Amino acid sequence: MKSFLTCLLAFTLGLLPMSTTLAQNRIDTIRADAPALAAYGAYGVGVRTIQVTNPNQIDVLKIDPKTPKPEALPRYDRTLTLEVWYPAQAGAGDKQGNTTLRALVRDGKTEVSLQGRAVRDAAPAASATPASSAGSVGAGFPLVIISHGFPGNRFLLSPIAENIASKGYVVASIDHADSTYDALSANSFSSTLVNRPLDQLFVLNAMAKLAQDSTSFLYGQVDTNRSAIVGYSMGGYGALISAGGGVTQKAVDSAEPPVTVPHGLLAMHLAGSAALRERFDKRIKTIVAFAPWGTIRGVFDAQSLASIQVPMLVVAGSVDDVSGYDSIRTSWQAATGVDRTLLTFENANHNAGAPMPPPLEAQAVDPKTGATMVNHYIDAVWDNVRMNNLSQHYVTAWLGKYLKSDAGMEAYFDPAAWKGFPPRTAKGLKIERLAAGK
C-alpha cells in the first residue's frame, strides 16, 4: 500500500510541471545561474507580425534540374513573414508575460503557444538617439536580423530575439520561404542555398523603407546603418555570405546532394565575383553565426571566407556533427581580415546556443514511429534554457560593442575573467579570439 501511494504521489507531482510551467512553453526564462547580461533590459517589448515581398525573384522550386537551362528562368514575387520585436513604451510587458506566439513545430503541422514578455502591437518606445539630419525622422535603434536554420521558422531563436529587443534593438526574425517546417519540397535546400543571403539583405532594405514610412509603426525606430545578422546553421551560412564571404567553385559545380543548385545559380555567391562584391552592404556592421553550415561540404574554404568584411562571433558545440566542429573552426579562422571570436560549448552538438526549449507538444511520442520531435531542439548534454541564457549574455555583449560602440563590452570576452558569471558557473565554455591579420 505504501509503495502504491508513493508511486501515486510521484506520478501526481510529475504531472504538475506539465500542467503549469512546461505547458506555457516559455521563451523568457532566466535561470538563477545565468550570467549578468542574460537579464532583460530596461525597455518594454512589443511584437508584431508583418510581411514583405521581394519582387521578381528566381523561383528555384519550379526549375527542373534535369532539363537544359531555359532562356528565361521562372520568377515570382517572394513573400517573407517577419516577426518583429522592438523596444516598447515603459510598462509594456511584465514578469508574467503578455505575449502568446502561435508557432508551428518541427512536423510542420502541430501549432503551439509560446509565452514571452512582449506585448502584441505595443506602442513603440521613443527613439533613444537624436533626430537625423533631415530633422523629421529619429535615427532609431540598431537593427538585428535573425535567420533560422533548415528547416526552421521565425520563432526558433525567439528567446534571443525578445531578450535583445528589451535592450534597445529592433529585431526582425525571418520565415524563409521554402525553408520553413510547413513548406519543404524536393528543391527546398537548393532554394535555401540561393536565397538565404538574398533574403537577409532584402529584409535589411525592407526595414530601412519602413523606418522612413510615416504610416509604419517602425517610422523613425530603426537605424539600419547599424545592423547585424544573427544566423543559425543555414542562417549562419547566409550570414557568412552577407558578411562578404563567398562560396567555392566546387560548390557552384557540385552535383552531389545536398549541394545541388541547378544551372549554376549558386555562382551569384561565388567568392571573388563582381556580383558578390557589389552586393555587400556596408550597413551590416557585424554577424553572429551559430553553427554556420557549409565548410563541411566544401561550400566554403579558407580562401573563399578570407573576404569577410565585418567582425564576427561564432558559436559552436565541440561535437557538432551537422556543420562539423572542425569545419566551423576553419570558417572562423579563415576570416583573416577581421577580428573574430569563437565561443565553444564543450560536448554540445549542433543545437548549441540557438534553438528555443522544445515546446511540450514536441515531446509527444508519435504512435506510428515511436519518435518525438524533441531532438530538433535539445542537446544531449546541455539544458536549452542554460544555453539560451549564455547566448543572450554573449550576443548582448557583442552587439553592444559593435552596434552601440560600448567599449565596456570588450571585457566580457576576456577568456581569463569570465566577467558577469556567478562564482563557479563558467563551466563547459571556451572563448578564443583572433585579431584581423591573424
ChimeraX attribute file (.defattr): number of C-alpha atoms within 10 A of each C-alpha:
attribute: neighborCount
match mode: 1-to-1
recipient: residues
	/A:1	6
	/A:2	7
	/A:3	8
	/A:4	9
	/A:5	10
	/A:6	11
	/A:7	12
	/A:8	12
	/A:9	12
	/A:10	11
	/A:11	11
	/A:12	11
	/A:13	11
	/A:14	11
	/A:15	12
	/A:16	12
	/A:17	12
	/A:18	13
	/A:19	11
	/A:20	10
	/A:21	11
	/A:22	16
	/A:23	17
	/A:24	18
	/A:25	23
	/A:26	22
	/A:27	27
	/A:28	25
	/A:29	21
	/A:30	18
	/A:31	13
	/A:32	8
	/A:33	15
	/A:34	23
	/A:35	24
	/A:36	16
	/A:37	24
	/A:38	24
	/A:39	20
	/A:40	22
	/A:41	16
	/A:42	12
	/A:43	22
	/A:44	26
	/A:45	38
	/A:46	28
	/A:47	26
	/A:48	16
	/A:49	13
	/A:50	12
	/A:51	12
	/A:52	15
	/A:53	15
	/A:54	15
	/A:55	11
	/A:56	11
	/A:57	15
	/A:58	19
	/A:59	15
	/A:60	24
	/A:61	16
	/A:62	13
	/A:63	19
	/A:64	13
	/A:65	14
	/A:66	8
	/A:67	9
	/A:68	10
	/A:69	13
	/A:70	10
	/A:71	6
	/A:72	7
	/A:73	13
	/A:74	14
	/A:75	14
	/A:76	14
	/A:77	13
	/A:78	18
	/A:79	15
	/A:80	17
	/A:81	18
	/A:82	23
	/A:83	22
	/A:84	23
	/A:85	28
	/A:86	35
	/A:87	32
	/A:88	25
	/A:89	16
	/A:90	14
	/A:91	11
	/A:92	21
	/A:93	22
	/A:94	13
	/A:95	11
	/A:96	10
	/A:97	16
	/A:98	17
	/A:99	20
	/A:100	18
	/A:101	20
	/A:102	12
	/A:103	18
	/A:104	22
	/A:105	25
	/A:106	22
	/A:107	12
	/A:108	16
	/A:109	11
	/A:110	12
	/A:111	16
	/A:112	19
	/A:113	18
	/A:114	20
	/A:115	20
	/A:116	26
	/A:117	26
	/A:118	30
	/A:119	23
	/A:120	18
	/A:121	16
	/A:122	20
	/A:123	18
	/A:124	21
	/A:125	20
	/A:126	15
	/A:127	19
	/A:128	13
	/A:129	14
	/A:130	11
	/A:131	14
	/A:132	13
	/A:133	9
	/A:134	8
	/A:135	9
	/A:136	11
	/A:137	19
	/A:138	22
	/A:139	24
	/A:140	27
	/A:141	29
	/A:142	23
	/A:143	28
	/A:144	29
	/A:145	25
	/A:146	30
	/A:147	33
	/A:148	29
	/A:149	28
	/A:150	19
	/A:151	22
	/A:152	27
	/A:153	28
	/A:154	23
	/A:155	26
	/A:156	27
	/A:157	25
	/A:158	26
	/A:159	24
	/A:160	28
	/A:161	27
	/A:162	27
	/A:163	30
	/A:164	29
	/A:165	30
	/A:166	24
	/A:167	21
	/A:168	25
	/A:169	30
	/A:170	31
	/A:171	31
	/A:172	29
	/A:173	29
	/A:174	26
	/A:175	24
	/A:176	28
	/A:177	21
	/A:178	23
	/A:179	25
	/A:180	22
	/A:181	18
	/A:182	18
	/A:183	13
	/A:184	15
	/A:185	11
	/A:186	9
	/A:187	20
	/A:188	18
	/A:189	23
	/A:190	21
	/A:191	25
	/A:192	25
	/A:193	23
	/A:194	19
	/A:195	23
	/A:196	24
	/A:197	23
	/A:198	19
	/A:199	23
	/A:200	26
	/A:201	22
	/A:202	15
	/A:203	20
	/A:204	23
	/A:205	15
	/A:206	16
	/A:207	23
	/A:208	20
	/A:209	15
	/A:210	17
	/A:211	23
	/A:212	17
	/A:213	14
	/A:214	12
	/A:215	9
	/A:216	12
	/A:217	15
	/A:218	20
	/A:219	20
	/A:220	24
	/A:221	30
	/A:222	28
	/A:223	22
	/A:224	24
	/A:225	19
	/A:226	22
	/A:227	26
	/A:228	27
	/A:229	30
	/A:230	29
	/A:231	28
	/A:232	33
	/A:233	25
	/A:234	28
	/A:235	30
	/A:236	29
	/A:237	30
	/A:238	34
	/A:239	32
	/A:240	32
	/A:241	27
	/A:242	28
	/A:243	25
	/A:244	26
	/A:245	32
	/A:246	30
	/A:247	28
	/A:248	24
	/A:249	18
	/A:250	15
	/A:251	22
	/A:252	21
	/A:253	17
	/A:254	18
	/A:255	12
	/A:256	10
	/A:257	10
	/A:258	12
	/A:259	20
	/A:260	21
	/A:261	26
	/A:262	22
	/A:263	18
	/A:264	14
	/A:265	18
	/A:266	24
	/A:267	20
	/A:268	16
	/A:269	28
	/A:270	24
	/A:271	24
	/A:272	17
	/A:273	13
	/A:274	11
	/A:275	13
	/A:276	19
	/A:277	16
	/A:278	9
	/A:279	16
	/A:280	17
	/A:281	17
	/A:282	14
	/A:283	16
	/A:284	25
	/A:285	20
	/A:286	28
	/A:287	28
	/A:288	28
	/A:289	29
	/A:290	33
	/A:291	33
	/A:292	32
	/A:293	27
	/A:294	26
	/A:295	23
	/A:296	19
	/A:297	17
	/A:298	15
	/A:299	21
	/A:300	28
	/A:301	22
	/A:302	17
	/A:303	17
	/A:304	23
	/A:305	28
	/A:306	20
	/A:307	22
	/A:308	22
	/A:309	24
	/A:310	22
	/A:311	22
	/A:312	27
	/A:313	21
	/A:314	25
	/A:315	28
	/A:316	30
	/A:317	25
	/A:318	22
	/A:319	18
	/A:320	21
	/A:321	14
	/A:322	16
	/A:323	24
	/A:324	23
	/A:325	23
	/A:326	15
	/A:327	23
	/A:328	26
	/A:329	19
	/A:330	17
	/A:331	26
	/A:332	26
	/A:333	19
	/A:334	22
	/A:335	29
	/A:336	21
	/A:337	17
	/A:338	20
	/A:339	18
	/A:340	24
	/A:341	21
	/A:342	23
	/A:343	22
	/A:344	23
	/A:345	24
	/A:346	18
	/A:347	17
	/A:348	23
	/A:349	24
	/A:350	27
	/A:351	25
	/A:352	30
	/A:353	32
	/A:354	31
	/A:355	27
	/A:356	24
	/A:357	26
	/A:358	23
	/A:359	24
	/A:360	17
	/A:361	18
	/A:362	22
	/A:363	13
	/A:364	13
	/A:365	13
	/A:366	11
	/A:367	8
	/A:368	6
	/A:369	7
	/A:370	8
	/A:371	12
	/A:372	16
	/A:373	18
	/A:374	19
	/A:375	14
	/A:376	16
	/A:377	20
	/A:378	24
	/A:379	21
	/A:380	11
	/A:381	12
	/A:382	18
	/A:383	13
	/A:384	21
	/A:385	23
	/A:386	19
	/A:387	23
	/A:388	29
	/A:389	26
	/A:390	26
	/A:391	23
	/A:392	28
	/A:393	24
	/A:394	23
	/A:395	22
	/A:396	21
	/A:397	22
	/A:398	25
	/A:399	25
	/A:400	20
	/A:401	16
	/A:402	21
	/A:403	20
	/A:404	16
	/A:405	11
	/A:406	13
	/A:407	11
	/A:408	10
	/A:409	20
	/A:410	14
	/A:411	14
	/A:412	19
	/A:413	19
	/A:414	13
	/A:415	14
	/A:416	10
	/A:417	11
	/A:418	18
	/A:419	17
	/A:420	15
	/A:421	18
	/A:422	13
	/A:423	9
	/A:424	7
	/A:425	12
	/A:426	17
	/A:427	10
	/A:428	11
	/A:429	16
	/A:430	14
	/A:431	15
	/A:432	13
	/A:433	16
	/A:434	15
	/A:435	14
	/A:436	11
	/A:437	9
	/A:438	13
